[in-house]
């Protein structure tokens, strides 16, 4: 009886999967789960619906691995099935957004032989298999056959798709535009490479640049007569080369995160005042938050809700526990290390629920839920994590 009792206690403890905070972390606890992306692929895309449903895209290997969903906020996952069958089965998902019509849109590349699909519309209103249609099909023309790295939609269905590895961009002038890339518009504005793109206040925002030029953000045009793609380029710091890999925006600020390639140092930039003025950004270096060590640091992604900001990334060289998570509850004036005690090699995406719960995703299917912000959301209307809010 005693041995059976001990076995029961051991199993019960293991089932909790609750871990204490990192010694340098702010108050709060982590609960860790795993999504079924195979191997050590990082999570390339994370989307959280208002009802708490999570969607992830991953698969940095040669063949795409499709889209995964958790209807309970992280504990259990399943691979998304479609009608027609297998439309997503080998799709490498680099971007996930809710579109103007409530459907889920996945951008990337279909790695099945002979397929040129680049953006898919997934009708998630019913049960699986979800009806799925292609809204962007690559055509063999310059600037119209790239793998989609970023995709974003405005409220009227106009949308922008951007190349994963280059400068190319395509604009959909209407939600009724036929899917062939030859029907989409190549923007006349010549902008640097985007690494992440979002929509705020019905305008496109992007982070980017390249390894050998200064870090940049791209903000909506100030001229009301300009096209939505005519973004304003803001060089955050001309003194070093590097990229911004993540961006978040609300009515109070723009936050961009990335790396100083000259010193291999992860960077966080937080605007105060006019975000079009580079002088209004406060800079934070990751080693000042997580401590020194290793050969470098890198910020991979950022999410924000009100004054709450979370930045995810890694310490280098990569190993089994070099992922890092940092948080600010004061609008980016200062950041604290909240890294879980057993992180993956990198943490790449995050989301903040209306009640302040933080979800982070990283390599090898890592999903972490942190409760340290719960109770710090000022807006009483949005105290539940299953309600929509900006």
Secondary structure, 3 states (H helix, E strand, C coil): CHHHHHHHHHHHHHHHCEECECCCCCCCCEEEEECCCCCCCCEEEEEECCCCCEEEEECCCCCCCCEEEECCCCCCCEECCEECCCCCCCEEEEEEEECCCCCEEEEEEECCCCCCEEEEEEECCCCCCEEEEEEEECCCCCCCCCCEEEEEECCCCCEEEEECCCCCEEEECCCCCCCEHHHCECCCCCCCCEEEEEEECCEEEEEECCCCCCEEEEECCCCCCCCCCCCEEEEEECCCCEEEEEEEECCCCEEEEEEECCCCEEEEEEECCCCCCHHHEEEEEHHHHHCCCCCEEEEEEEEEECCEEEEEEEEECCCCCCEEEEEECCCCCCCEECCECCCCCCEEEEEECCCCCEEEEEHHHEEEEECCCCCCCCCHHHCCCCCCCC
